[in-house]
Amino acid sequence: MKRILIYVGISLCLALILNSCGKDSGSTPAPEPEPPVSTGLIFPKKEMRAAWFATVWELDWPGVRGEAAQKQKYRDMLDRLKELKFNAVIFQVKGMADAFYSSPYEPWSAAISGTRGVDPGYDVLKFLIDETHARGMEFHAWMNPYRISTRAAATDAFAALPSTIPSAWTIDLPTIRIYNPAMPEVRQRLNDIVKDFITKFNVDGIHFDDYFYPSGFTYNDDADYTKYGSGYTKKDDFRRGNVEKAIEGVFNTIKATKPEVVFSVSPAASRSYNFNTMFADLPKWTSSGWVDILIPQLYQEIGNSSNPFEGNLADWTQFRGKAQLVIGHGYYKFGASDGGAAFQNVDQLARQFDLVAKNKYAVGSAIYSARDVMANRIKITDKLKELYNHNAVMPFAGREVAPKPTVPTNLALNGSELSWTVTGSNLKTVVYHFSDLKATGKVVGVTSNLKMDVTDKGFYCVTTINVDNLESMATTTVEKK
């Protein structure tokens, strides 16, 4: 995720279309945002509020050895995120052709025990998922599709190749070994990994980062082009086709196996960089409906001379296709010695969040990464707490699988106790407060209970939300005087 990239300059006209929703004539119109749950009231915007957990090199977790210490660290981090009103975790479960669970395809990650292939002695993924869900947060499993191992220099040796990965499936580059994206066997293996994982675990999503064809390398794939490139007149198109087939395959695997699971991708900030350097044609993926949530990594500051936050926000708004648009923020830069001058002031985050909030089609933010939230350099997390001063409802993405949510009944206020009745199963209730009937409401909470103590004067109503994050119409309001 964290990388230094040199991007092509973005023209002034791009910055001027910040809130544009135009599409070129050959693309599929993007969906309108989810409609309000009721008429006559102004409901707050729905938001995905996610934090990335990187496990390669133990960047965010675990960083400690032993089941008890690892569990406690994760609980502590989740508790802090819950306090800050996050509602999702994007956790890296496959970073180096390894796994945070028992997989028939890739060995146990060395991050857990210290040694690759060693079973840590407990069900890591079940623990992580259960603890996340217990706090009312979603768990999205982050997988790197191609990376197998890295090395500091071309003269160093790569780590031994796992026995489950044929050497003929790999490509060795100066500092990284990857699965060969051109091979049908590799795409099938990726589909098998995803199918095995979502069959075993109750996850809310599968997430891919931006490492497709790794950038900065020259590829000697003439033989692959000869063998597999029928139908392509240019090698770059062949490479883009290889990645495209992988993305479409994973999407179809998810839809066929467990359609309630959503598929998200977080491309690098510049659309042209993805297209020309990593051979990832994101507009084709999103317009084809292969991506449910698009999370571009907009890690540069507002006004950056070559790669401005606001210009990339406008661009991805235009090319979001059928995907929900969530914005990735370079939180790791705030207060860092190498973060740049713009990231030494918490106002940068506030301004970025303001642009996202005003963008009609953006439905949330993702923070890279969790350890930086905990670090709170230059009091940036104090600012985040101000920005996330109320709870948020997760937007709908993906497919409708569960029964539609029903409108609650019997809403009543007895002193400070708000109560209601819900018909149906696997539904949660969203409690809204309005200081007056013309003001934008706020989310008091999302609960599985049928009552809640409320303190503020004003008007209250409730809705239900199902496991697909589809929300019912709202009840009429009751007033607390």
N, C-alpha and C positions, 0 to 999 in steps of 0.2 A: 504494500500500500504506500509506504513512504518512499518517495523517490524524487530525484532532481531531474527534471525534464526540460529540454529546450524545445519550445513550441513555435509554430508559425504564428506570426502576428495576426491579431484579430482586428478587422477593420472597424472604423467608427460606426458604420451603418449597422453593424451587428449589435453594438452597445445600445443603439437607439431603438432596438426592437425587444427590449427587456420583457415587456408583457405581451409580446406578439404570440398568437397561436396559429399563424399561417402555416400552411404546408405547401410543398411543391406539388405540381399537378399530378405527379405519379405516386404520391404516397397516400396512406390511409388516414382519414381524419382521426384525431385523438378524441377520446371520450371526454365529455364534460365531467367536472368533479361530481362526487356523490351529492344528490340533492339534499336540501335541508330536511330534517326529520319532522318538521311541522311548519305550517304557515302562521304568520302573525307574530312569531318570535324570532329573534336574531340569535342563532346558535353559534357557538364558537367553532372555528375551523378545526377539522380533524387533523391529527398529526401523528405520524410515526416518529418516536423519539428513541433512537437506537444508539448503542455504543458498541464499537468493534472491540473484540478480544482477540489479539494476535497471540498465537502460541509458538510460532517459529522463533527459535532462539529464546523461548520463554519470555517474550517481551512483556506480555500482560499477565500471563498465568501459565504454569503455577509458580515457578520461581522458588518453590520450597519443596522439600522431599517429605514423603510420608502421607498416608491417607488423611489423618486427622488435621495436619497442618494445611494441606491442600484444600480440604473441605472448608476449614475455617476461613481461609483467605477468600475463597469464592463467596461464601456467605457474607463476609464483611463488605466485599466489593458490591455485591448485589444490594445489600441493605443501603449502602450509600447511593446507588443509582435509583433505588426505589424512593428514598428520601428526596432526591432531586427530580422525581416525577418522570423518569424514563419509563418507557413501556415495552422495550425490546432489547434483546442482546443478539449480536451477530458474532458467533463464537467459532473460531477456527478449529475444525475437527480433522482437517486433512491439509497439511501445509507443505509436506515434503515426501509425497507418496508414502505417507504413514497414516496412522489412525489413532484417535482417542477412544477407541472401542475395539472389540475383537472382530477383526475383518478377515475374510478369506482371501482378500486381494492385496492388502498392504499391511506391514507390520505395525505393532504398537509404537507410538511415538516415543522417542527418547526423552521428550520434555517431561514425561510423568515420572519415570523411574530413574532417569539418567542414562539408560542404555536402550538403544533401539531394539525392538522386538521383545522386550520383557513385559510380561503381564503385571500391572501394578497391584493386582490383588483385590481390586474392587471395580464395580461397574461405573466407570467415570462418567460416561454420557448420561446414564439414568440419573445419577446424582445431580449433574449440572442441569438437566432438563427439569427434574422435579423441583429443585430449589428455585429455578427461574419461574416456573409456572405457579409455585406456591405464593409468589409475590405479585401475581397478576400480570406478569410480563411474558412476552413471546420469546421463543428460542429459535433463532435462525442459524442453521449449521453452515459455516463458511468452509468451502473447499477450494483449494487451488487445483485446477484441472490437470496441469501438465508438469509442474515442477517436481523433480525427483530428489535432487541434491544440489548443493553449491560448493564452490571452493574459492579460496582467496586469490589464487593465480593459476594460470594454465599449467604451470610446472608442478602443482600440487595434485594429489590423488583425490578422486571422488570417493565418498563412502561406498562400501560394498553394495552392489545392487541386490535388493531383496530377491529371494529365490522365486517369488511369485511373478516377477517382472522379467520377461525375456529380453535379453540384451538387444535383440533385433528390433525391438519396439522403441528404442531410445535414440536420442541425439545428444552428443557431447559438444558443448560450446565452451569457449575459454573459461567461463566461471560458473556455468550452470549446466546441469544435465536434465533433460526433459523427455517426457513421452513424445514420440513423433506424431505431430498433429495430422500428418497426411495418411496415416494408416487406419483402415477400417477396424482393425483389431483393437487399436487404442480407443477409438470412439465407442466400441462395444464394451470395453473394459470400464470406461467412464460411466456408461449407462448402467452396467452391472453394479458398480460401486454405489451409485445413487439409489438404485432399486433396493439393494441389500440394506442400505442405511435407513431409508424411509419406511421400509417394512419392519425393521427392528425397533425404531425409535419414534416417539410421539413428538416430532418436531413441527414447528409452524412454517418453516421455510428452508430452502436450499439456496445458498448464496455463492456466487463466483466473483472473484476479484478481477483485476485487469491484466493478469499475467496470461496472455494467450501465446502468440509467438513472442518470446521475450525481446524487448527492444535493445538496440545497440549492437546487434550481432549480424554477421553475414552468414547466410544459409546456403549450404551446398546440397541442394535438393533436386538436382537435375534428374537423378534416377527415379525419385518419387514422382516428379512431373511426368516423366516418360511412362511410368507404370500406371499412375492414377489420374493423370491430368487430361484425359479425353474430355472434350467439350469446352476446355478453356483455351483461349488464345494468348493469355498473358499469365506469367507465373504468379504475379501478385494476386490476380483474381483467383487462381488455383488455391493459394494460401488462404485467402478470405473464404473461399468455399469450404475448405477443410474445417475452419473454426465454425463457420455457419452450420455445417452438418452436425458438429458436436453440440452446439447450443440447441438446435432444433431437436436433436435426439434426446437430450436430457429433459427438455421441456415435455416431449411426448412421453418419456418414461415416467415422469412425475404425474402427468395427467392420467395415464393409464393405470398407475399403481396406487396412488393416493392423491386424488385431485384436489383435496383441501389444502395440500402443501403448496406454498407459493414459491416462485423462482425469481430471484433477484440477481442483478449484475451491477457491479460498480466500476464503470470504465474510468480511464484517466480523464483529466479535465477537458482536453482538447479533442473534439470529435475528429478532426483531420489527423491528429496524431494516432488515435486508435486505428483509423482506416489505413493509413499509409505505413505505419511502423509496426503495429501489432496485428495488423490484418484482421481487424474486428470491425465489421460493418454494422455498427449499432443501429442506425436508422432502419436497416432492413430487418433486424431482429425485432425491434419494437413495433414497427408497422405490421409485421407478420404475426404479432401476438405471442412470440416465444418468450418474452420477458414480462413478468407480472409487475415487478417493481424495479425501476431504474434509479441507481444511486450514484450519479457522477461525483468523482472526487474533486471538488472545487477547492483545492488547497492553497490557491494563491489569493492575495489580498484584493480588495476592491481598488480598481485603478492600476493594477499591475500593467506595466508597459507592453507586455507581449501576450499575457494570458489572464486577463482580468476576470475576477469573480463574476461581476455583473454581466460581462459579455458571454461567458460560458453558461451562466444561468439562462440567459435569453436563448442561446443556441439549443440547449437541451430541452427547454420549454417547447421550442418549435419542433424538435425531432423526438419527442417522447413517445410518439406512436400510440399504441394501446396500453402502455405501461403507466402505472402510477409513478409520479416523479417525487423522489426524496433526495435531498441535497446532502452530500458528504462534506464535512468541514475539517480543515487541517488544525485541529485542536492541539496537536502535538507541538505546533510552532509557538504557541503562546508562552512567552517568558523564556523560551529556549535561546541559548547563546547564538545559535545559527538560524534562528527563526526569521530574522529580518526585522527591520525597524517597525513595520506596520503591525507586527504581532507582539510588540512590547506594550500594547495598550489594549485594555479589555473592550474599548469602544469598537474595535474592529469586529468582534463577535456580535455585538449588539447590532451593528449596521448590516452585517450579513444576515442575521436572523430577521431583521426588518424587511430586507429585500425578499427573503423567502416567504414571509408572512403576507406580503403584498402581492406576490405572484399567484395568480388565480389557480394555477395548475399544480403548484408545489404543495405536497401534503406531508411535510415533515423534514427532519434533519437526522443525520447520522454523524456521530462524533468519533474521530480517530485520534487517540484510542482510550480505552478504559483507564489505563494507568495514569494518563495525563489528567483525567478527571480527578483521580485520587490525589495527584500531586498538587494541584491548585496553585501552580506558579502564577505569580503576579495577581493572585486572587481571582483568576479567571473562572474558577468554579463557583465562587461567590457571585460573580456576575451571571453565570449560567442559572443559578438558583433564582435570581431575580427574573430572568427571562422565562424560566419555567415556573412561574408563580402560581399556576393552576394546573390541574390535571388535564390530560388530553385523551380523546377517544381515538383508537387506532382506525385508520381508514380501511375500507374494503379494497381488496386486491385479489386477483385470481378468479376462481370459479365458485359459483353458488352450489354448495353441496348439502349443507344442513337445511332443515325446514326454516322457512322464513320466521323472523321473530314476531311475537304478538305484542300488541299494545298492553301495558299493565292496566290494571283496574283497581278500584277502591283506594285511590290515593287519599290519604288523610294526614292531618297534622294535629297531634295531641301534645300541646306544650312544645317541647323541642324535639319530639319524636315524629319523624316522617315515616309512614308505613304504606305498603301497597301490596297488591296480589299479582302474581305472575302465573300465567298458564303456559305450560310447555317445559321441555327439559333442556339442559345445557345452555341456559340463558343467564346472562348477567344483566344487572340494572345499572343504567347511567342516571345519576342524579344531577340535575341542572339547577342553578340559582340565577335569578335575574333581579338586580337591584330595583329596576322598574321595568315595565313591559315594553319600553322603547330602547333599553340598553342591551348591548351584547351580553349574553349569558356566560357563565363559567361552569366548568365541570367540577362539582363538589367531590365526586368519587364514582368509581365503578365497582360494584359489589355483587357478591352472590347471595347476600342476605336480603331480607324482605323489610328491613327497616334501617333507619340511619338517624342519628342525632344531628340536628342542624341548629346553627346559632344565629346566623345573619338574618336581619329583617329583609323582607322582600318576597319574591314569588318563586315557587319551586314546581318543577314538573319532572317526570321520569320517563325513560324509554327502556326497552330491552335491546340487547345486542347479542347476536348468536356467535358461534365459533368461527364463522366466516367473516366476522366483523361487519355484518349487515345489521342495520339499526332499524327499529320500528318507528312508527309515528309516535309523537309525544302525547302524554295525557294532558288534560286541561291543568291549569295551574292552581295551586293553593297558596294563600298568602300568610306569611308570618309577620305579625305586627309588633 
